[in-house]
């Protein structure tokens, strides 16, 4: 069952994971950082987003018995 606690945790992790995206955009747009650094950041955080996505899918499947 999805509880308010799980929803709150999901929301908090989503906010935490948005911070690197905003920071990378800021570096790209205003600081003119090298392309290689941006690609490295994107690859690193893409892996984390995939991992979090898989955990969320597993929680949903487990809770709803799909």
N, C-alpha and C positions, 0 to 999 in steps of 0.2 A: 504494500500500500504506500502510495506517495503521501508523505506527511509534510506539514509546514516546515519542519526542520530540513528535510531533503530539498525542498524548493528554495529555502533560504541559502543552503550550502551551494546549490547550483547557481543561484544568482550571484553570490559572492565570488565564486570561481570565475564566472563569466566576466565580472567587472575586473578582476585581477588579470585575466587573460586579454582583456581589451587594452590594457595599459601599454604593452609592447607594440601593439599595432599602431596606436596613436603616436608613440614615441618614434617608431620607424618612419611613419608618414611625416612627422615633424622634421626628422633628419633629412629626409629626401627633399622635402619642399623648401625648407628654410636654411638648412645648414650645408646643403649641397655635398653630402657625404659620397664617397666613392661607391660605384655600383656594386663592387664585390662585397663590400661590407653590408650593404642592404640585402643582397641575395643571401649572404650567410645568415643574417637575422631572420629573413623570411623562411629559410629552410629549417632553422632551429625551431621557430615557433609553430610552423606548420606541423611538425612532428608532435609537438605538445597538444595542438588542437585536435589532431587525429586521435591521440591517446584519450583525451578527455571525451571526445565524441563517442568512442567505443565504450567507455565506462558508462556514459549516459544511456546508450542503447542497451547495454547489458542490464542496467538497473530497470529500465522500462520493460524489457522482456521478462525479467524476473518478477517484477511487481504485477504485471498484467497477465503473466502466464502465456505469452504469445509463442 
